[in-house]
Amino acid sequence: MKRAMHFRGLPEHQAQIFEQIAVGNSCGHSPQTLKALHKKGLIEFAERVLGQDALGLIIVNDPYVPIPIHIEWCGWCTKQLDGFEEIA
């Protein structure tokens, strides 16, 4: 199902990845899409230490949505629900 409009006019694939990151699914996304979202200021990266081996620390960069952007996105999501009836 296609959405009529995306948050900040994102292309479909970027919108899907952004939403996945916003809800906590930060793994396995295309590096090109992550780079594009980062360039637009919609995501940041946090270093996470997975462990250590003989060569040193094993560090990954996890994408996350900064709080001000997340709040803006939540507001946008709420507006998308206008006109829908609650199902009890």
Long-range contacts (C-beta under 8 A, 24 or more apart in sequence): 3-80, 5-80, 7-73, 7-76, 7-77, 8-40, 8-42, 10-40, 10-42, 18-42, 18-43, 18-65, 18-73, 21-63, 21-64, 21-65, 22-65, 22-70, 22-73, 26-62, 26-63, 26-64, 29-63, 34-63, 37-63, 38-63, 41-69, 42-69, 43-69
